[in-house]
Amino acid sequence: MNIAELTIGQVQEIKQMFGKCEIAQNGPWQVGKNYLVRTVTMSNSGRLVAVYPMELVFEDAAWIADTGRFHDNLKSCVFNEVEPFIDKVIIGRSAVIDATIIDKLPTKQK
């Protein structure tokens, strides 16, 4: 089958075979919220400014090299080692392990 040769009617038949599929635009992500995101290689913090199918974009972001005691630091938003980024950061959604909203962002190098 050559997809370029399908008629509109055939495409509509294929569409009906799959039923109504709805995909959430952002899912649980809340643009404008501060996040601590753990990825397969590191942790990052930042304010979420855009959500794309394959990427998340953060501003005021930092690489968190050492969170310290995780639960305590999530409550205090004070981390042991912080390396702020200079510009926006793009994180591939497929690399995200987990994420949580935090009250404030670490902004100073530590």
C-alpha positions as CSV (number, residue, x, y, z in Angstrom):
1,M,0.0,0.0,0.0
2,N,1.3,3.4,-0.9
3,I,0.1,5.9,1.6
4,A,0.4,8.8,-0.9
5,E,-2.3,7.0,-3.0
6,L,-5.0,6.7,-0.3
7,T,-8.3,8.5,-1.0
8,I,-10.0,10.7,1.5
9,G,-12.6,8.0,2.0
10,Q,-10.0,5.4,2.8
11,V,-8.3,7.8,5.3
12,Q,-11.6,8.4,7.0
13,E,-12.3,4.6,7.2
14,I,-8.9,4.1,8.8
15,K,-9.6,6.9,11.3
16,Q,-12.9,5.3,12.3
17,M,-11.1,2.0,13.0
18,F,-9.2,3.7,15.8
19,G,-12.1,5.4,17.3
20,K,-11.8,8.8,19.1
21,C,-8.3,9.3,20.5
22,E,-7.6,12.3,22.7
23,I,-4.2,13.2,23.8
24,A,-3.7,15.6,26.7
25,Q,-1.8,18.7,25.6
26,N,0.3,19.0,28.7
27,G,-0.7,16.1,30.8
28,P,0.0,16.8,34.5
29,W,2.5,19.6,33.7
30,Q,1.6,23.1,34.9
31,V,3.2,25.9,33.0
32,G,4.4,28.7,35.3
33,K,5.1,26.3,38.2
34,N,8.6,25.6,39.7
35,Y,9.7,22.0,39.4
36,L,12.5,19.8,40.6
37,V,12.9,17.2,37.8
38,R,15.0,14.1,38.1
39,T,16.2,12.7,34.8
40,V,18.2,9.6,34.0
41,T,21.5,11.4,34.5
42,M,20.8,14.4,36.8
43,S,18.4,16.7,38.6
44,N,17.3,20.1,37.4
45,S,15.1,22.8,38.8
46,G,13.3,25.5,36.9
47,R,10.1,27.3,36.1
48,L,8.2,25.5,33.4
49,V,7.5,27.8,30.4
50,A,6.6,25.4,27.6
51,V,5.5,21.8,27.1
52,Y,6.0,20.1,23.8
53,P,5.3,16.4,22.8
54,M,9.0,15.5,23.3
55,E,10.5,18.4,25.4
56,L,10.0,20.5,28.4
57,V,11.4,24.1,28.5
58,F,12.4,25.7,31.8
59,E,13.7,29.2,32.7
60,D,15.6,30.2,35.8
61,A,16.9,26.7,35.7
62,A,19.7,25.0,37.6
63,W,21.5,21.7,37.7
64,I,21.2,20.3,41.1
65,A,24.3,18.2,41.6
66,D,23.5,17.3,45.2
67,T,20.1,17.5,46.7
68,G,21.2,16.4,50.2
69,R,18.5,14.8,52.2
70,F,15.8,14.6,49.6
71,H,12.6,15.0,51.7
72,D,14.1,17.8,53.8
73,N,15.4,19.7,50.8
74,L,12.1,19.5,49.0
75,K,10.5,21.2,51.9
76,S,13.2,23.9,52.4
77,C,14.2,24.2,48.7
78,V,17.8,24.5,49.9
79,F,20.1,22.1,48.0
80,N,23.7,21.2,48.8
81,E,25.1,21.9,45.3
82,V,23.5,24.2,42.7
83,E,24.8,25.2,39.3
84,P,22.5,27.7,37.6
85,F,22.1,27.8,33.9
86,I,22.6,31.0,32.0
87,D,19.6,30.6,29.6
88,K,16.5,28.5,29.2
89,V,16.9,24.7,29.4
90,I,15.3,22.1,27.3
91,I,14.8,18.6,28.8
92,G,13.7,15.6,26.7
93,R,10.5,14.2,28.2
94,S,11.8,10.7,27.6
95,A,14.6,11.3,30.0
96,V,12.4,12.3,32.9
97,I,12.2,9.9,35.8
98,D,10.0,12.0,38.1
99,A,9.2,15.6,38.9
100,T,7.6,17.5,41.7
101,I,6.5,21.1,42.2
102,I,8.7,23.1,44.6
103,D,7.9,26.4,46.3
104,K,11.0,28.3,45.3
105,L,13.9,27.9,42.9
106,P,17.5,27.9,43.9
107,T,19.1,30.8,41.9
108,K,22.6,31.1,43.4
109,Q,25.6,28.9,42.7
110,K,26.5,26.8,45.7
